[in-house]
Amino acid sequence: MNAAAGNTLGTMMSSPLTIDVLVRRAASHGDTEIVSRTPDKTLVRTTWKKVAARATRLAHALVRAGVEPGDRIASLMWNHSEHVELYLGVPLAGAVLHTLNLRLHPDEIAYIAADAGDRMIIVDDVLLPLFEKIVAAGAKFERVFVVGAEPKGRERYEQLLESGEPTVLPTLHEDQALGTCYTSGTTGKPKGVVYTHRSTLLHSLVLALPDQLSLARRDTLMPVVPMFHVMAWGLPYGAAFVGCRLIMPGPFLDAANLVDLLVGERVTAAAGVPTLWIGIRDLVLALPEKPELQPGLRMIVGGSAAPLGLIRDFDTLGMPIVHAWGMTETSPVGLVSRVPPEADDLDYEAKLAIRAKQGLPPPLIEIDVRNEEGSVPHDDRTVGELVIRGPWVAGSYVGGHLPDRWTNDGFFRTEDVAKIDAMGIVQLTDRVTDLVKSGGEWISSQELENALMGHPAVKEAAVIGVQHEKWSERPIAIVVFREGQSATAEALRAYLAPSFAKFWLPDAFEIVESIPRTTTGKFLKTALRKTYKDYKL
Ligand code: AMP
């Protein structure tokens, strides 16, 4: 026997998946740029190396200020490089970054800050008026640091940074909390989800996989999704992971400013909700000369379904849509819609239909669609509730609220209604709460909306159920037309007729200027249901 080999098996290093690894990696990306649009509309350029160094100083400064492992530090900020510093630096101090949704009502923000137990806060100077309202609503923070030139009597963030040193920091554990986001709360009170170091690093890895979002070093990525919405879908971490350029739009999320950045900064991948992309499509189509966009610019879209017509329009513009599904509870990437090789021989229209579905789960994520009888067959017809489990899916909410959202076998119940085809591709048909029940049969509001948004005159459409004496509920469609376009109710119904059972067709079409939205850009169906509560058919 070879004595040197000994009797024990060899080992692998058990390197923890903690943020310090990502900060060192970010530093290694050197002069690769992070570009931010400031409130005065100028572009400020910094580098990954500088941001990593400042994040390390921030971590040290926080520890020096008495921040303990697990303490929650809130941010009230737009998308810019200082916010990226917080993404890296707060967890580096062992603390938990809580990104507050600046679009919520101040009372609601105060509730969320209290529920999370936020100890300190870092605020953009332009958001101080909102911050003062949050304080007036009862929120309490031990210290308040202000980013920008006008701290209005509060402490300066830059001074906090100066008090830190590039030095040794607390030892981190991979299952420790790194960040927290609250669900957008289309129903009920917002619920807190806590991401760990491990879940975040693993999720970054999946963002880079070719069948997922294929983030790569040569990308220039523009996360339009706000940094308070599921940690900007984890994209700043994914960018630190692969070392791509990062373009941050600051407070300016209108189509003109976004197109200006797409062109000027040669963006190769942008991420946002469909509403924003609808605005960009309409602007680009209306421009007398097509803007000089990067060939193959990937328009990553999630948060709501990407209507098929939108995917088609962007194809014609040479800006392919990558459609993904996720939730605050899933970090968010849970499904990505890519045409699988077994569909290679299908024609363009059939492939479009696949891309408009929500897609397949990435590695390490398991999904199932279940009804009362168990897992539904993969027949593209039978619907059930989508359930999901994996290393970046929440295991519980802050405060242990709603434990029933988890099944006995460890899946999270999404409350999304879905069906699944023979290739395993998932298609969402609705939120459980948005389904319309007519004469005992379910009607999917989302399928009707997506179909309606394929009509050339329709910009946006939302379908809700209204009370009906005979059928208990009937669907009506709330429609916004594209500029200068219109169509009659008969024409819209005739457009839908070939694709749906007759009883699915909306009984009425209400034409409006705009559809109310949640703070993260989804149709606010609760508000629509309230408006049309006494609707007479
Ligand atoms: P949030 O936690 O605010 O991100 O909301 C998550 C919910 O948004 C999901 O449960 C879905 O209902 C919806 N959602 C997200 N992505 C998509 C998508 N690609 N298609 C349809 N609905 C989506």
Residues whose N, C-alpha, C, O or C-beta is under 5 A from the ligand:
A	BS01	AMP	T183 S184 V301 G302 G303 S304 A305 A306 A324 W325 G326 M327 T328 E329 T414 D416 L428
